Every structure is written in structure tokens, then in C-alpha cells.
Amino acid sequence: MKKYLTEFIGTFFLVLTIGLVAATGTPLGPLTIGSILMVMVYMGGHVSGAHYNPAVTLGIMIRGAVPKSDVLPYMAAQILGAIAAALVSMLIVGASFAPEPDPEASVVAALLVELLFTFALTLVILNVATSSATKGNSYFGLAIGFTILAAAYAGGPISGGAFNPAVGLGPIVVHAIDGKGTFGDLWLYLVGPFAGAVLAAFVFALQHPDASSGD
């Protein structure tokens, strides 16, 4: 249970931060989001592995570094955390929010941004947090947080910058319940991140052909 609670809390604060940043429009939003992810990773890494992202959980499962029995509970905790955070954000600022691609961006461009930066995020996590070669390092949270910082600045304006099915699903559900949005863009934040995570697991296996789940 402690692992699922940790996944809920970490995802909650990630999505809450995204919601408040979206409401305030601060130009330092990506730095804020990357920072909260970094500290939440340090908070929960030793408890649950600090996935906070169903796509990352999928990639780590393919890698063999998380028990398959934990996969669905992890994803459920992450999605519930995202929904709870979207509701709390709406309570605080008086308006719901949801990621959406730039209207001038093509569907292919938005999908590629979600896929490629989730690929980068998952590949970084697999290398800094599941490999014996980097076991015990103190920089894993920085590496993960800065990946999202870069992704949010570079790709966020194009795709909406979810890079995480929970970040897409939770706010979109609440936004739709609030009568302000639809589920039309949801597929983008599911297909892109999950595909990117699967690709990252494949590339990790090519990088480490002799690695087992503990290596």
C-alpha cells in the first residue's frame, strides 16, 4: 500500500503544479514543473520507484524492473492522483484546465512531440534508476526533472506538454465534467506517451544487451 500511496502523492503534486502554472501563466512554468517532479522523485524513489506516469510504469515493466502485479495498481494510483489534483486545482483557482495541442500544430507534430519526449524521459529513467551501473547515484532526480523541464520548454507549446497519460487523462476528465472541454485530444496523450515508453524499453535493451532486471 505504501508504494501506491507514494505514486498517488507524487502524481498529485505533479498535476497540481501543472494546473496552478496553467492558471497563472508564469513564464517559469516548465522550471516549476520540472522542479516539483525532481523533488517528488527524491521523495518517493526509495519507496515506489517514483514513476508518477503510467507510460514510465509500462516501460519499467517491459524492462523487468517492477513486478507485473504492481503495474495496474500503480497506474490506478497515478490516474486517481491526477484526477484529485485537477479537482483541487479547480477549487483553488476557480477554473478547470486540460492540456491541448497548439491549434496551428499538425496532429503528426503533436503526436511526435509526445512520443519523443516520453521516449527520452523513460530512457533516462531506465538508465539512471534501474541500471546496476548507476545504482546508488544521487543525481537520478535531477536527470528526470531536467528531462521534463527541457521537454516542457521545447515541446510543450506544440503538443500541450503532457508526456504522461495521467497528466492527460486526469485534467481532461475534470475539464469535461466541468463542461469546458471534450475527450477529443485524449488519444494523443495516451498513444504518444505509451508508444514512446515502449520504444525506450526496446532501446534500453539494445544499450544493455546483457542486462537482467537487476542490472
NORBELPE-V153217 format. One record per pair of residues at least 12 apart in sequence whose C-alpha atoms are under 8 Angstrom apart, sorted by the first residue. I is the first residue (numbers start at 1). J is the second residue. Records with the same first field share a line. If there is no record, write none. Layout:
# NORBELPE-V153217
I: J, J
This chain:
# NORBELPE-V153217
2: 47, 48
3: 47, 48, 74
4: 48, 73, 74, 77
5: 77
6: 44, 47, 48, 50
7: 44, 48, 50, 51, 52, 74, 77, 78, 81
8: 52, 77, 78, 79, 80, 81, 82
9: 81
10: 37, 40, 41, 44, 50, 52, 81
11: 52, 53, 78, 79, 81, 82, 166
12: 78, 81, 82, 83, 84, 85
13: 36, 40, 85
14: 33, 36, 37
15: 81, 82, 85, 86, 167
16: 82, 85, 86, 88, 89
17: 32, 33, 36
18: 33
19: 85, 86, 89, 90, 96, 97
20: 89, 93
22: 97
23: 93, 95, 97
30: 148, 149, 150, 152, 153
31: 149
33: 148, 149
34: 145, 146, 147, 148, 149
35: 145, 146, 149
36: 145
37: 141, 144, 145
38: 141, 142, 144, 145, 146
39: 141
41: 141, 144
42: 141
49: 129
52: 78
53: 75, 78, 164, 165, 166, 167
54: 74, 75, 78, 164, 165, 166, 194
55: 118, 122, 164, 165, 193, 194, 196, 197
56: 121, 122, 197
57: 71, 74, 75
58: 71, 194, 197, 198
59: 122, 197, 198, 200, 201
60: 126, 201
62: 198, 201
63: 126, 201, 204, 205, 213
64: 212, 213
65: 130, 213, 214
78: 166
79: 166, 167, 169, 170
80: 170
81: 170
82: 166, 167, 169, 170, 171
83: 169, 170, 171, 173, 174
84: 170
86: 170, 171, 174
87: 174
96: 171, 174, 175, 178, 180
97: 171, 172, 174, 175
98: 168, 171, 172, 175, 181
99: 160, 161, 162, 168, 171, 172
100: 159, 160, 185
101: 157, 158, 159, 160, 185
102: 157, 158, 159, 160
105: 158, 159
109: 158, 159
110: 158, 159, 160, 188
111: 159, 188, 191, 192
112: 192
113: 155, 158, 159, 192
114: 155, 159, 161, 162, 163, 188, 189, 192, 193, 196
115: 163, 191, 192, 193, 194, 195, 196, 197
116: 192, 196
117: 151, 155, 163, 196
118: 163, 164, 192, 193, 194, 196, 197
119: 193, 195, 196, 197, 198, 199, 200
120: 147, 196, 200
121: 144, 147, 148
122: 196, 197, 200, 201
123: 197, 200, 201, 203, 204
124: 143, 144, 147
125: 140, 144
126: 201, 204
127: 204
128: 140, 143
130: 213, 214, 215
131: 214, 215
132: 214, 215
133: 215
162: 189
163: 189, 192, 193
164: 189, 190, 193
165: 189, 190, 193, 194
168: 186, 189, 190
169: 186, 189
172: 186
